[in-house]
Amino acid sequence: MRNLLLERKIKKELKEFKEFKKSYNFKQKEVTEKKDGSLFCDDICIREGEDGEWVGETETFVNVGYKFHGPLPKVLSNLFHYEFVFRGFKLSSAEGIFQGFKLKDKKAQRLIFKYFGLDSNNIKASSDYNWREEQTVYFQGKPIKRDSKEFEDFIDEMYISLLQNPLYRNCLKKVGNKYILHALGEPDKTKTVFTRYEFEYELNALKDFVLSKEK
């Protein structure tokens, strides 16, 4: 049965979030790489060498990664297990949407919606469709161009739906004034359904939106 109260709440908060983003001043933190593969952010080494261990949190940022040390880097990952309802479908993680994008088959996509953790990432192997060739993803049979406003609006709605999970909302609040970083993210949007920039922009905007409502 449709939860009309929840749908109205999502619609209202989505409208507020879009208005918030119109005046949101986002500046992405720079990540620099040394010759040996070490990565730095805010003059802090976040990975020593190409195979070094990632730093998950500092005084100025939270570096999101499902396998990183510390609670916040893990729970802010799209892979983390958060149950929420999006457009009438029950999901177990945000990653369920991003991996579901890569399947044309509606039934198979609905199954992926139930996945979380590394399983949700690896299950993409079940798809014969290569979204990169057409730069088009699918949601329940409907094609969506990867580089389009429709895609951006879809992502906003998905995250606002996820925000209705009080655990996710509280985790964003706990970040406080720190920057949400995703240093291992892919920068090229033709190769991924969610780039490092898109992730950082969306989550920082979402975090600051939540904090603004507390004032």
MOCOR-V856421 format. One line per field, one symbol per residue. phi: phi as a letter, one per 30 degrees, with the letter a starting at -180 (. if undefined). psi: psi as a letter, one per 30 degrees, with the letter a starting at -180 (. if undefined). burial: 1 if it has 9 or more other C-alpha atoms within 8 Angstrom, else 0. A space follows every 50 residues. Layout:
phi = ???
psi = ???
burial = ???
//
This chain:
phi = .dcdddddddddddddddddddcdccbdddcccdedjdcbbhicdcacid cddddcabdcaccdadcddjddeddcdddddbdacbhicdccaddedddd edcdddddddddedcaiddddddeddccdcdddchbcbbhicdbdecade dddddeddddddddddddeddddddidddccbdddddcddcbdadedddd ddddddddddddddd
psi = kkjeeeeeeeeeeeeeeeeefegkjkjkkkkkklegfkkkkhgkjfkjlf glkkkfkaffljjkkfglkleeeeffkffkjkklkjhfkklflefeeeee egkekeeeeeefffllafefefffffkfkjfeefhklkjhfkkkkeilee eeeeeeeeeeeeffjfeeeeeeefebflkjkifgkkfjffflfjleeeee eeeeeeefeeefff.
burial = 00000000010011001101000000000000000011111000111110 00001110001111110100011111101101111100011111111111 11110100110111111001101100000010001111100001110000 10000111111111100110111010011111000100100001110011 111111101110000
//
